[in-house]
C-alpha cells in the first residue's frame, strides 16, 4: 500500500506549531528541514492583504501553506 500524498491534519498542526514558535520544522515523513517561501497576496479589492508562508519539503515535495496573521492553513 502506498503512502498518502498529503500531510495528515495532525502532521499539519505539528508543522504549524513548530513554525510559529520561530523554528524551521522538519518534514514529518522525511525528517529533513523544510524550506520556506513567502506568498504574496494582494488585497484584490478585499481591504486586506494576506501574508502566507509556503513550507516545502525538499525531499518528498510535500508542502503546507499557512496564513501567518490568522495562524491557520490557507
mmCIF file of the N, C-alpha and C atoms, coordinates in Angstrom:
data_MODEL
# 
_entry.id   MODEL 
# 
loop_
_atom_site.group_PDB 
_atom_site.id 
_atom_site.type_symbol 
_atom_site.label_atom_id 
_atom_site.label_alt_id 
_atom_site.label_comp_id 
_atom_site.label_asym_id 
_atom_site.label_entity_id 
_atom_site.label_seq_id 
_atom_site.pdbx_PDB_ins_code 
_atom_site.Cartn_x 
_atom_site.Cartn_y 
_atom_site.Cartn_z 
_atom_site.occupancy 
_atom_site.B_iso_or_equiv 
_atom_site.pdbx_formal_charge 
_atom_site.auth_seq_id 
_atom_site.auth_comp_id 
_atom_site.auth_asym_id 
_atom_site.auth_atom_id 
_atom_site.pdbx_PDB_model_num 
ATOM 1   N N  . UNK A 1 1  ? 0.837   -1.173 0.000  1.00 0.00 ? 1  UNK A N  1 
ATOM 2   C CA . UNK A 1 1  ? 0.000   0.000  0.000  1.00 0.00 ? 1  UNK A CA 1 
ATOM 3   C C  . UNK A 1 1  ? 0.886   1.242  0.000  1.00 0.00 ? 1  UNK A C  1 
ATOM 4   N N  . UNK A 1 2  ? 0.558   2.191  -0.831 1.00 0.00 ? 2  UNK A N  1 
ATOM 5   C CA . UNK A 1 2  ? 1.392   3.387  -0.929 1.00 0.00 ? 2  UNK A CA 1 
ATOM 6   C C  . UNK A 1 2  ? 0.997   4.407  0.134  1.00 0.00 ? 2  UNK A C  1 
ATOM 7   N N  . UNK A 1 3  ? 1.932   5.307  0.399  1.00 0.00 ? 3  UNK A N  1 
ATOM 8   C CA . UNK A 1 3  ? 1.744   6.337  1.411  1.00 0.00 ? 3  UNK A CA 1 
ATOM 9   C C  . UNK A 1 3  ? 0.818   7.432  0.871  1.00 0.00 ? 3  UNK A C  1 
ATOM 10  N N  . UNK A 1 4  ? 0.031   8.035  1.752  1.00 0.00 ? 4  UNK A N  1 
ATOM 11  C CA . UNK A 1 4  ? -0.853  9.137  1.375  1.00 0.00 ? 4  UNK A CA 1 
ATOM 12  C C  . UNK A 1 4  ? -0.007  10.336 0.975  1.00 0.00 ? 4  UNK A C  1 
ATOM 13  N N  . UNK A 1 5  ? -0.366  10.981 -0.125 1.00 0.00 ? 5  UNK A N  1 
ATOM 14  C CA . UNK A 1 5  ? 0.436   12.080 -0.653 1.00 0.00 ? 5  UNK A CA 1 
ATOM 15  C C  . UNK A 1 5  ? 0.400   13.329 0.224  1.00 0.00 ? 5  UNK A C  1 
ATOM 16  N N  . UNK A 1 6  ? -0.733  13.648 0.811  1.00 0.00 ? 6  UNK A N  1 
ATOM 17  C CA . UNK A 1 6  ? -0.837  14.865 1.611  1.00 0.00 ? 6  UNK A CA 1 
ATOM 18  C C  . UNK A 1 6  ? -0.516  14.586 3.074  1.00 0.00 ? 6  UNK A C  1 
ATOM 19  N N  . UNK A 1 7  ? -0.111  15.655 3.775  1.00 0.00 ? 7  UNK A N  1 
ATOM 20  C CA . UNK A 1 7  ? 0.087   15.539 5.203  1.00 0.00 ? 7  UNK A CA 1 
ATOM 21  C C  . UNK A 1 7  ? -1.263  15.332 5.883  1.00 0.00 ? 7  UNK A C  1 
ATOM 22  N N  . UNK A 1 8  ? -1.255  14.630 6.983  1.00 0.00 ? 8  UNK A N  1 
ATOM 23  C CA . UNK A 1 8  ? -2.474  14.449 7.768  1.00 0.00 ? 8  UNK A CA 1 
ATOM 24  C C  . UNK A 1 8  ? -2.740  15.741 8.559  1.00 0.00 ? 8  UNK A C  1 
ATOM 25  N N  . UNK A 1 9  ? -3.966  15.936 9.038  1.00 0.00 ? 9  UNK A N  1 
ATOM 26  C CA . UNK A 1 9  ? -4.228  17.121 9.870  1.00 0.00 ? 9  UNK A CA 1 
ATOM 27  C C  . UNK A 1 9  ? -3.312  17.203 11.096 1.00 0.00 ? 9  UNK A C  1 
ATOM 28  N N  . UNK A 1 10 ? -2.990  16.082 11.705 1.00 0.00 ? 10 UNK A N  1 
ATOM 29  C CA . UNK A 1 10 ? -2.080  16.083 12.859 1.00 0.00 ? 10 UNK A CA 1 
ATOM 30  C C  . UNK A 1 10 ? -0.674  16.521 12.449 1.00 0.00 ? 10 UNK A C  1 
ATOM 31  N N  . UNK A 1 11 ? -0.208  16.073 11.287 1.00 0.00 ? 11 UNK A N  1 
ATOM 32  C CA . UNK A 1 11 ? 1.112   16.483 10.795 1.00 0.00 ? 11 UNK A CA 1 
ATOM 33  C C  . UNK A 1 11 ? 1.128   17.982 10.507 1.00 0.00 ? 11 UNK A C  1 
ATOM 34  N N  . UNK A 1 12 ? 0.063   18.499 9.877  1.00 0.00 ? 12 UNK A N  1 
ATOM 35  C CA . UNK A 1 12 ? -0.019  19.926 9.580  1.00 0.00 ? 12 UNK A CA 1 
ATOM 36  C C  . UNK A 1 12 ? -0.019  20.760 10.854 1.00 0.00 ? 12 UNK A C  1 
ATOM 37  N N  . UNK A 1 13 ? -0.723  20.304 11.863 1.00 0.00 ? 13 UNK A N  1 
ATOM 38  C CA . UNK A 1 13 ? -0.759  21.016 13.138 1.00 0.00 ? 13 UNK A CA 1 
ATOM 39  C C  . UNK A 1 13 ? 0.635   21.062 13.771 1.00 0.00 ? 13 UNK A C  1 
ATOM 40  N N  . UNK A 1 14 ? 1.338   19.945 13.734 1.00 0.00 ? 14 UNK A N  1 
ATOM 41  C CA . UNK A 1 14 ? 2.689   19.891 14.307 1.00 0.00 ? 14 UNK A CA 1 
ATOM 42  C C  . UNK A 1 14 ? 3.645   20.810 13.541 1.00 0.00 ? 14 UNK A C  1 
ATOM 43  N N  . UNK A 1 15 ? 3.554   20.827 12.228 1.00 0.00 ? 15 UNK A N  1 
ATOM 44  C CA . UNK A 1 15 ? 4.401   21.712 11.411 1.00 0.00 ? 15 UNK A CA 1 
ATOM 45  C C  . UNK A 1 15 ? 4.123   23.164 11.782 1.00 0.00 ? 15 UNK A C  1 
ATOM 46  N N  . UNK A 1 16 ? 2.844   23.535 11.870 1.00 0.00 ? 16 UNK A N  1 
ATOM 47  C CA . UNK A 1 16 ? 2.464   24.913 12.190 1.00 0.00 ? 16 UNK A CA 1 
ATOM 48  C C  . UNK A 1 16 ? 2.969   25.327 13.561 1.00 0.00 ? 16 UNK A C  1 
ATOM 49  N N  . UNK A 1 17 ? 2.830   24.449 14.541 1.00 0.00 ? 17 UNK A N  1 
ATOM 50  C CA . UNK A 1 17 ? 3.265   24.785 15.898 1.00 0.00 ? 17 UNK A CA 1 
ATOM 51  C C  . UNK A 1 17 ? 4.765   25.047 15.969 1.00 0.00 ? 17 UNK A C  1 
ATOM 52  N N  . UNK A 1 18 ? 5.545   24.242 15.277 1.00 0.00 ? 18 UNK A N  1 
ATOM 53  C CA . UNK A 1 18 ? 6.998   24.460 15.255 1.00 0.00 ? 18 UNK A CA 1 
ATOM 54  C C  . UNK A 1 18 ? 7.309   25.770 14.534 1.00 0.00 ? 18 UNK A C  1 
ATOM 55  N N  . UNK A 1 19 ? 6.647   26.013 13.409 1.00 0.00 ? 19 UNK A N  1 
ATOM 56  C CA . UNK A 1 19 ? 6.919   27.207 12.612 1.00 0.00 ? 19 UNK A CA 1 
ATOM 57  C C  . UNK A 1 19 ? 6.572   28.482 13.368 1.00 0.00 ? 19 UNK A C  1 
ATOM 58  N N  . UNK A 1 20 ? 5.425   28.531 14.036 1.00 0.00 ? 20 UNK A N  1 
ATOM 59  C CA . UNK A 1 20 ? 5.058   29.763 14.743 1.00 0.00 ? 20 UNK A CA 1 
ATOM 60  C C  . UNK A 1 20 ? 5.893   29.975 16.003 1.00 0.00 ? 20 UNK A C  1 
ATOM 61  N N  . UNK A 1 21 ? 6.587   28.932 16.450 1.00 0.00 ? 21 UNK A N  1 
ATOM 62  C CA . UNK A 1 21 ? 7.492   29.099 17.596 1.00 0.00 ? 21 UNK A CA 1 
ATOM 63  C C  . UNK A 1 21 ? 8.808   29.768 17.175 1.00 0.00 ? 21 UNK A C  1 
ATOM 64  N N  . UNK A 1 22 ? 9.013   29.890 15.870 1.00 0.00 ? 22 UNK A N  1 
ATOM 65  C CA . UNK A 1 22 ? 10.214  30.549 15.369 1.00 0.00 ? 22 UNK A CA 1 
ATOM 66  C C  . UNK A 1 22 ? 11.260  29.602 14.807 1.00 0.00 ? 22 UNK A C  1 
ATOM 67  N N  . UNK A 1 23 ? 10.999  28.301 14.886 1.00 0.00 ? 23 UNK A N  1 
ATOM 68  C CA . UNK A 1 23 ? 11.947  27.312 14.354 1.00 0.00 ? 23 UNK A CA 1 
ATOM 69  C C  . UNK A 1 23 ? 11.470  26.838 12.983 1.00 0.00 ? 23 UNK A C  1 
ATOM 70  N N  . UNK A 1 24 ? 12.393  26.291 12.222 1.00 0.00 ? 24 UNK A N  1 
ATOM 71  C CA . UNK A 1 24 ? 12.020  25.724 10.931 1.00 0.00 ? 24 UNK A CA 1 
ATOM 72  C C  . UNK A 1 24 ? 11.656  24.256 11.144 1.00 0.00 ? 24 UNK A C  1 
ATOM 73  N N  . UNK A 1 25 ? 10.432  23.872 10.806 1.00 0.00 ? 25 UNK A N  1 
ATOM 74  C CA . UNK A 1 25 ? 10.007  22.488 11.047 1.00 0.00 ? 25 UNK A CA 1 
ATOM 75  C C  . UNK A 1 25 ? 10.683  21.486 10.121 1.00 0.00 ? 25 UNK A C  1 
ATOM 76  N N  . UNK A 1 26 ? 10.683  20.248 10.570 1.00 0.00 ? 26 UNK A N  1 
ATOM 77  C CA . UNK A 1 26 ? 11.131  19.135 9.732  1.00 0.00 ? 26 UNK A CA 1 
ATOM 78  C C  . UNK A 1 26 ? 9.909   18.496 9.092  1.00 0.00 ? 26 UNK A C  1 
ATOM 79  N N  . UNK A 1 27 ? 10.107  17.934 7.932  1.00 0.00 ? 27 UNK A N  1 
ATOM 80  C CA . UNK A 1 27 ? 9.051   17.160 7.292  1.00 0.00 ? 27 UNK A CA 1 
ATOM 81  C C  . UNK A 1 27 ? 8.770   15.950 8.183  1.00 0.00 ? 27 UNK A C  1 
ATOM 82  N N  . UNK A 1 28 ? 7.501   15.729 8.560  1.00 0.00 ? 28 UNK A N  1 
ATOM 83  C CA . UNK A 1 28 ? 7.202   14.584 9.416  1.00 0.00 ? 28 UNK A CA 1 
ATOM 84  C C  . UNK A 1 28 ? 7.411   13.231 8.737  1.00 0.00 ? 28 UNK A C  1 
ATOM 85  N N  . UNK A 1 29 ? 7.530   13.230 7.423  1.00 0.00 ? 29 UNK A N  1 
ATOM 86  C CA . UNK A 1 29 ? 7.742   11.980 6.696  1.00 0.00 ? 29 UNK A CA 1 
ATOM 87  C C  . UNK A 1 29 ? 9.222   11.712 6.434  1.00 0.00 ? 29 UNK A C  1 
ATOM 88  N N  . UNK A 1 30 ? 9.966   12.761 6.057  1.00 0.00 ? 30 UNK A N  1 
ATOM 89  C CA . UNK A 1 30 ? 11.372  12.592 5.652  1.00 0.00 ? 30 UNK A CA 1 
ATOM 90  C C  . UNK A 1 30 ? 12.361  12.981 6.748  1.00 0.00 ? 30 UNK A C  1 
ATOM 91  N N  . UNK A 1 31 ? 11.907  13.762 7.707  1.00 0.00 ? 31 UNK A N  1 
ATOM 92  C CA . UNK A 1 31 ? 12.756  14.266 8.796  1.00 0.00 ? 31 UNK A CA 1 
ATOM 93  C C  . UNK A 1 31 ? 13.892  15.145 8.281  1.00 0.00 ? 31 UNK A C  1 
ATOM 94  N N  . UNK A 1 32 ? 13.582  15.936 7.263  1.00 0.00 ? 32 UNK A N  1 
ATOM 95  C CA . UNK A 1 32 ? 14.513  16.910 6.680  1.00 0.00 ? 32 UNK A CA 1 
ATOM 96  C C  . UNK A 1 32 ? 13.896  18.288 6.900  1.00 0.00 ? 32 UNK A C  1 
ATOM 97  N N  . UNK A 1 33 ? 14.718  19.295 7.227  1.00 0.00 ? 33 UNK A N  1 
ATOM 98  C CA . UNK A 1 33 ? 14.191  20.641 7.421  1.00 0.00 ? 33 UNK A CA 1 
ATOM 99  C C  . UNK A 1 33 ? 13.501  21.132 6.151  1.00 0.00 ? 33 UNK A C  1 
ATOM 100 N N  . UNK A 1 34 ? 12.337  21.712 6.347  1.00 0.00 ? 34 UNK A N  1 
ATOM 101 C CA . UNK A 1 34 ? 11.561  22.242 5.230  1.00 0.00 ? 34 UNK A CA 1 
ATOM 102 C C  . UNK A 1 34 ? 12.128  23.592 4.813  1.00 0.00 ? 34 UNK A C  1 
ATOM 103 N N  . UNK A 1 35 ? 11.854  23.995 3.598  1.00 0.00 ? 35 UNK A N  1 
ATOM 104 C CA . UNK A 1 35 ? 12.251  25.315 3.121  1.00 0.00 ? 35 UNK A CA 1 
ATOM 105 C C  . UNK A 1 35 ? 11.027  26.211 3.137  1.00 0.00 ? 35 UNK A C  1 
ATOM 106 N N  . UNK A 1 36 ? 11.265  27.508 3.242  1.00 0.00 ? 36 UNK A N  1 
ATOM 107 C CA . UNK A 1 36 ? 10.189  28.488 3.384  1.00 0.00 ? 36 UNK A CA 1 
ATOM 108 C C  . UNK A 1 36 ? 10.127  29.379 2.158  1.00 0.00 ? 36 UNK A C  1 
ATOM 109 N N  . UNK A 1 37 ? 8.918   29.625 1.672  1.00 0.00 ? 37 UNK A N  1 
ATOM 110 C CA . UNK A 1 37 ? 8.703   30.555 0.571  1.00 0.00 ? 37 UNK A CA 1 
ATOM 111 C C  . UNK A 1 37 ? 7.531   31.463 0.921  1.00 0.00 ? 37 UNK A C  1 
ATOM 112 N N  . UNK A 1 38 ? 7.762   32.761 0.977  1.00 0.00 ? 38 UNK A N  1 
ATOM 113 C CA . UNK A 1 38 ? 6.630   33.666 1.233  1.00 0.00 ? 38 UNK A CA 1 
ATOM 114 C C  . UNK A 1 38 ? 5.734   33.731 -0.002 1.00 0.00 ? 38 UNK A C  1 
ATOM 115 N N  . UNK A 1 39 ? 4.458   33.872 0.234  1.00 0.00 ? 39 UNK A N  1 
ATOM 116 C CA . UNK A 1 39 ? 3.494   34.009 -0.854 1.00 0.00 ? 39 UNK A CA 1 
ATOM 117 C C  . UNK A 1 39 ? 2.847   35.369 -0.712 1.00 0.00 ? 39 UNK A C  1 
ATOM 118 N N  . UNK A 1 40 ? 2.994   36.176 -1.745 1.00 0.00 ? 40 UNK A N  1 
ATOM 119 C CA . UNK A 1 40 ? 2.342   37.480 -1.734 1.00 0.00 ? 40 UNK A CA 1 
ATOM 120 C C  . UNK A 1 40 ? 0.844   37.293 -1.899 1.00 0.00 ? 40 UNK A C  1 
ATOM 121 N N  . UNK A 1 41 ? 0.104   38.211 -1.376 1.00 0.00 ? 41 UNK A N  1 
ATOM 122 C CA . UNK A 1 41 ? -1.334  38.130 -1.517 1.00 0.00 ? 41 UNK A CA 1 
ATOM 123 C C  . UNK A 1 41 ? -1.921  39.511 -1.472 1.00 0.00 ? 41 UNK A C  1 
ATOM 124 N N  . UNK A 1 42 ? -2.040  40.131 -2.620 1.00 0.00 ? 42 UNK A N  1 
ATOM 125 C CA . UNK A 1 42 ? -2.616  41.463 -2.669 1.00 0.00 ? 42 UNK A CA 1 
ATOM 126 C C  . UNK A 1 42 ? -4.058  41.437 -2.219 1.00 0.00 ? 42 UNK A C  1 
ATOM 127 N N  . UNK A 1 43 ? -4.571  42.582 -1.912 1.00 0.00 ? 43 UNK A N  1 
ATOM 128 C CA . UNK A 1 43 ? -5.929  42.646 -1.371 1.00 0.00 ? 43 UNK A CA 1 
ATOM 129 C C  . UNK A 1 43 ? -6.981  42.390 -2.444 1.00 0.00 ? 43 UNK A C  1 
ATOM 130 N N  . UNK A 1 44 ? -6.677  42.674 -3.692 1.00 0.00 ? 44 UNK A N  1 
ATOM 131 C CA . UNK A 1 44 ? -7.622  42.465 -4.792 1.00 0.00 ? 44 UNK A CA 1 
ATOM 132 C C  . UNK A 1 44 ? -8.981  43.083 -4.480 1.00 0.00 ? 44 UNK A C  1 
ATOM 133 N N  . UNK A 1 45 ? -8.941  44.264 -3.844 1.00 0.00 ? 45 UNK A N  1 
ATOM 134 C CA . UNK A 1 45 ? -10.174 44.970 -3.529 1.00 0.00 ? 45 UNK A CA 1 
ATOM 135 C C  . UNK A 1 45 ? -10.885 44.459 -2.288 1.00 0.00 ? 45 UNK A C  1 
ATOM 136 N N  . UNK A 1 46 ? -10.262 43.559 -1.546 1.00 0.00 ? 46 UNK A N  1 
ATOM 137 C CA . UNK A 1 46 ? -10.916 42.995 -0.374 1.00 0.00 ? 46 UNK A CA 1 
ATOM 138 C C  . UNK A 1 46 ? -10.670 43.809 0.895  1.00 0.00 ? 46 UNK A C  1 
ATOM 139 N N  . UNK A 1 47 ? -9.767  44.778 0.833  1.00 0.00 ? 47 UNK A N  1 
ATOM 140 C CA . UNK A 1 47 ? -9.500  45.596 2.004  1.00 0.00 ? 47 UNK A CA 1 
ATOM 141 C C  . UNK A 1 47 ? -8.437  45.033 2.929  1.00 0.00 ? 47 UNK A C  1 
ATOM 142 N N  . UNK A 1 48 ? -7.844  43.928 2.582  1.00 0.00 ? 48 UNK A N  1 
ATOM 143 C CA . UNK A 1 48 ? -6.775  43.368 3.396  1.00 0.00 ? 48 UNK A CA 1 
ATOM 144 C C  . UNK A 1 48 ? -5.822  42.595 2.492  1.00 0.00 ? 48 UNK A C  1 
ATOM 145 N N  . UNK A 1 49 ? -4.617  42.417 2.969  1.00 0.00 ? 49 UNK A N  1 
ATOM 146 C CA . UNK A 1 49 ? -3.636  41.625 2.236  1.00 0.00 ? 49 UNK A CA 1 
ATOM 147 C C  . UNK A 1 49 ? -3.191  40.486 3.136  1.00 0.00 ? 49 UNK A C  1 
ATOM 148 N N  . UNK A 1 50 ? -3.227  39.280 2.621  1.00 0.00 ? 50 UNK A N  1 
ATOM 149 C CA . UNK A 1 50 ? -2.829  38.117 3.412  1.00 0.00 ? 50 UNK A CA 1 
ATOM 150 C C  . UNK A 1 50 ? -1.332  37.920 3.337  1.00 0.00 ? 50 UNK A C  1 
ATOM 151 N N  . UNK A 1 51 ? -0.749  37.492 4.442  1.00 0.00 ? 51 UNK A N  1 
ATOM 152 C CA . UNK A 1 51 ? 0.664   37.119 4.450  1.00 0.00 ? 51 UNK A CA 1 
ATOM 153 C C  . UNK A 1 51 ? 0.704   35.622 4.703  1.00 0.00 ? 51 UNK A C  1 
ATOM 154 N N  . UNK A 1 52 ? 1.098   34.889 3.674  1.00 0.00 ? 52 UNK A N  1 
ATOM 155 C CA . UNK A 1 52 ? 1.131   33.444 3.791  1.00 0.00 ? 52 UNK A CA 1 
ATOM 156 C C  . UNK A 1 52 ? 2.548   32.938 3.578  1.00 0.00 ? 52 UNK A C  1 
ATOM 157 N N  . UNK A 1 53 ? 2.839   31.823 4.210  1.00 0.00 ? 53 UNK A N  1 
ATOM 158 C CA . UNK A 1 53 ? 4.132   31.158 4.050  1.00 0.00 ? 53 UNK A CA 1 
ATOM 159 C C  . UNK A 1 53 ? 3.886   29.762 3.515  1.00 0.00 ? 53 UNK A C  1 
ATOM 160 N N  . UNK A 1 54 ? 4.731   29.373 2.587  1.00 0.00 ? 54 UNK A N  1 
ATOM 161 C CA . UNK A 1 54 ? 4.643   28.063 1.967  1.00 0.00 ? 54 UNK A CA 1 
ATOM 162 C C  . UNK A 1 54 ? 5.852   27.272 2.438  1.00 0.00 ? 54 UNK A C  1 
ATOM 163 N N  . UNK A 1 55 ? 5.621   26.210 3.172  1.00 0.00 ? 55 UNK A N  1 
ATOM 164 C CA . UNK A 1 55 ? 6.696   25.349 3.667  1.00 0.00 ? 55 UNK A CA 1 
ATOM 165 C C  . UNK A 1 55 ? 6.745   24.099 2.803  1.00 0.00 ? 55 UNK A C  1 
ATOM 166 N N  . UNK A 1 56 ? 7.923   23.823 2.260  1.00 0.00 ? 56 UNK A N  1 
ATOM 167 C CA . UNK A 1 56 ? 8.081   22.742 1.289  1.00 0.00 ? 56 UNK A CA 1 
ATOM 168 C C  . UNK A 1 56 ? 9.187   21.799 1.742  1.00 0.00 ? 56 UNK A C  1 
ATOM 169 N N  . UNK A 1 57 ? 8.938   20.502 1.652  1.00 0.00 ? 57 UNK A N  1 
ATOM 170 C CA . UNK A 1 57 ? 9.980   19.519 1.924  1.00 0.00 ? 57 UNK A CA 1 
ATOM 171 C C  . UNK A 1 57 ? 10.834  19.372 0.665  1.00 0.00 ? 57 UNK A C  1 
ATOM 172 N N  . UNK A 1 58 ? 12.150  19.594 0.768  1.00 0.00 ? 58 UNK A N  1 
ATOM 173 C CA . UNK A 1 58 ? 12.996  19.474 -0.422 1.00 0.00 ? 58 UNK A CA 1 
ATOM 174 C C  . UNK A 1 58 ? 13.170  18.037 -0.901 1.00 0.00 ? 58 UNK A C  1 
ATOM 175 N N  . UNK A 1 59 ? 12.804  17.073 -0.071 1.00 0.00 ? 59 UNK A N  1 
ATOM 176 C CA . UNK A 1 59 ? 12.978  15.675 -0.448 1.00 0.00 ? 59 UNK A CA 1 
ATOM 177 C C  . UNK A 1 59 ? 11.718  15.104 -1.117 1.00 0.00 ? 59 UNK A C  1 
ATOM 178 N N  . UNK A 1 60 ? 10.601  15.107 -0.387 1.00 0.00 ? 60 UNK A N  1 
ATOM 179 C CA . UNK A 1 60 ? 9.382   14.475 -0.923 1.00 0.00 ? 60 UNK A CA 1 
ATOM 180 C C  . UNK A 1 60 ? 8.462   15.462 -1.634 1.00 0.00 ? 60 UNK A C  1 
ATOM 181 N N  . UNK A 1 61 ? 8.748   16.748 -1.529 1.00 0.00 ? 61 UNK A N  1 
ATOM 182 C CA . UNK A 1 61 ? 7.993   17.821 -2.183 1.00 0.00 ? 61 UNK A CA 1 
ATOM 183 C C  . UNK A 1 61 ? 6.592   18.047 -1.618 1.00 0.00 ? 61 UNK A C  1 
ATOM 184 N N  . UNK A 1 62 ? 6.282   17.427 -0.494 1.00 0.00 ? 62 UNK A N  1 
ATOM 185 C CA . UNK A 1 62 ? 5.009   17.752 0.160  1.00 0.00 ? 62 UNK A CA 1 
ATOM 186 C C  . UNK A 1 62 ? 5.122   19.176 0.697  1.00 0.00 ? 62 UNK A C  1 
ATOM 187 N N  . UNK A 1 63 ? 3.979   19.829 0.865  1.00 0.00 ? 63 UNK A N  1 
ATOM 188 C CA . UNK A 1 63 ? 4.036   21.211 1.329  1.00 0.00 ? 63 UNK A CA 1 
ATOM 189 C C  . UNK A 1 63 ? 2.839   21.559 2.205  1.00 0.00 ? 63 UNK A C  1 
ATOM 190 N N  . UNK A 1 64 ? 2.979   22.685 2.893  1.00 0.00 ? 64 UNK A N  1 
ATOM 191 C CA . UNK A 1 64 ? 1.920   23.224 3.736  1.00 0.00 ? 64 UNK A CA 1 
ATOM 192 C C  . UNK A 1 64 ? 1.934   24.736 3.578  1.00 0.00 ? 64 UNK A C  1 
ATOM 193 N N  . UNK A 1 65 ? 0.745   25.332 3.488  1.00 0.00 ? 65 UNK A N  1 
ATOM 194 C CA . UNK A 1 65 ? 0.617   26.782 3.361  1.00 0.00 ? 65 UNK A CA 1 
ATOM 195 C C  . UNK A 1 65 ? -0.143  27.283 4.584  1.00 0.00 ? 65 UNK A C  1 
ATOM 196 N N  . UNK A 1 66 ? 0.404   28.331 5.199  1.00 0.00 ? 66 UNK A N  1 
ATOM 197 C CA . UNK A 1 66 ? -0.223  28.898 6.392  1.00 0.00 ? 66 UNK A CA 1 
ATOM 198 C C  . UNK A 1 66 ? -0.425  30.389 6.228  1.00 0.00 ? 66 UNK A C  1 
ATOM 199 N N  . UNK A 1 67 ? -1.551  30.867 6.714  1.00 0.00 ? 67 UNK A N  1 
ATOM 200 C CA . UNK A 1 67 ? -1.825  32.286 6.814  1.00 0.00 ? 67 UNK A CA 1 
ATOM 201 C C  . UNK A 1 67 ? -1.222  32.732 8.140  1.00 0.00 ? 67 UNK A C  1 
ATOM 202 N N  . UNK A 1 68 ? -0.148  33.500 8.095  1.00 0.00 ? 68 UNK A N  1 
ATOM 203 C CA . UNK A 1 68 ? 0.625   33.829 9.283  1.00 0.00 ? 68 UNK A CA 1 
ATOM 204 C C  . UNK A 1 68 ? -0.188  34.654 10.280 1.00 0.00 ? 68 UNK A C  1 
ATOM 205 N N  . UNK A 1 69 ? -0.881  35.666 9.811  1.00 0.00 ? 69 UNK A N  1 
ATOM 206 C CA . UNK A 1 69 ? -1.629  36.528 10.719 1.00 0.00 ? 69 UNK A CA 1 
ATOM 207 C C  . UNK A 1 69 ? -2.731  35.776 11.437 1.00 0.00 ? 69 UNK A C  1 
ATOM 208 N N  . UNK A 1 70 ? -3.439  34.930 10.724 1.00 0.00 ? 70 UNK A N  1 
ATOM 209 C CA . UNK A 1 70 ? -4.540  34.171 11.326 1.00 0.00 ? 70 UNK A CA 1 
ATOM 210 C C  . UNK A 1 70 ? -4.054  32.907 12.011 1.00 0.00 ? 70 UNK A C  1 
ATOM 211 N N  . UNK A 1 71 ? -2.861  32.420 11.634 1.00 0.00 ? 71 UNK A N  1 
ATOM 212 C CA . UNK A 1 71 ? -2.338  31.199 12.221 1.00 0.00 ? 71 UNK A CA 1 
ATOM 213 C C  . UNK A 1 71 ? -3.072  29.956 11.746 1.00 0.00 ? 71 UNK A C  1 
ATOM 214 N N  . UNK A 1 72 ? -3.597  30.027 10.537 1.00 0.00 ? 72 UNK A N  1 
ATOM 215 C CA . UNK A 1 72 ? -4.371  28.909 10.000 1.00 0.00 ? 72 UNK A CA 1 
ATOM 216 C C  . UNK A 1 72 ? -3.795  28.431 8.678  1.00 0.00 ? 72 UNK A C  1 
ATOM 217 N N  . UNK A 1 73 ? -4.230  27.245 8.279  1.00 0.00 ? 73 UNK A N  1 
ATOM 218 C CA . UNK A 1 73 ? -3.877  26.759 6.955  1.00 0.00 ? 73 UNK A CA 1 
ATOM 219 C C  . UNK A 1 73 ? -4.666  27.568 5.947  1.00 0.00 ? 73 UNK A C  1 
ATOM 220 N N  . UNK A 1 74 ? -4.043  27.821 4.786  1.00 0.00 ? 74 UNK A N  1 
ATOM 221 C CA . UNK A 1 74 ? -4.684  28.531 3.682  1.00 0.00 ? 74 UNK A CA 1 
ATOM 222 C C  . UNK A 1 74 ? -5.305  29.757 4.191  1.00 0.00 ? 74 UNK A C  1 
# 
